[in-house]
């Protein structure tokens, strides 16, 4: 009998997945959490910190393909 391998979610996989474009993304404990706004991401981050206190979450915003980033 062969066991199924569970693929651990990493930030590299999330960054290359078009489903997360335009979202604030938090990866912790091999799970992905996403929020449309920074305020929503803050709330999720608080919940993740309580649920997984031993984990250090990776947090980023993934812009849409049409998003323009201006540098000054």
N, C-alpha and C positions, 0 to 999 in steps of 0.2 A: 504494500500500500504506500502510495506516494503522498507526502504532505504538501499542501499548497504553500508557496512562499508568500509572505505578506511583505509588500514593498513599503519601506519606511519613507514617509514624505519628508522631503528636504526643501530648503528654500530654492535650490537650483531647479528642482522639478516644478515648483510653483511659478518661478519667474518665466519659465518657458511654456506655461499653460495659458492659452488665450482666455480661459474662463475667468481668470482673476484680473484681467485688465480693467482699470478704472476703480479698483478697490484697494483699501488698506488691508494688508494681509499680515496675520500673525501665525507663526508656526511654532508649536510647542508640543512636546511629548509625541511627536510623529503625527500630529493632527493639524489641520489647516482651519483657521477661523478668518472670516472676512467681514468687512464693514464698508459701507458706502461713504461714511463721513468720518472725520477724525474723532468726533465726539463718540460715535458708535464704537470705534476702535478702542478708545479709552475705556469704555465700559466693558468691552470684551477682555481687554488686557487685565482689568481688575479681577474679573471672574476667573480667567486663566491662572492668575497669580494665586488665587485662593484654592483652586482645584489642583494645581500642580506646583506647589511651593518650591519643590526641589529643581524645577526646570527653569532655564533661562530662555525666554522666548526670543525669536527673531522677528523683527517688525519692519515692514516696508510699505511704500505705496507704489503700485504698478500703474503707470499712466496708460490711458487709452492710446491706440495707434494714432489717433488724430490730435493728441495733445501736444502742444508746443511748449517747450521749456526754454525760458528766457534766462540768459546769463548777463549780469551787469558787471 
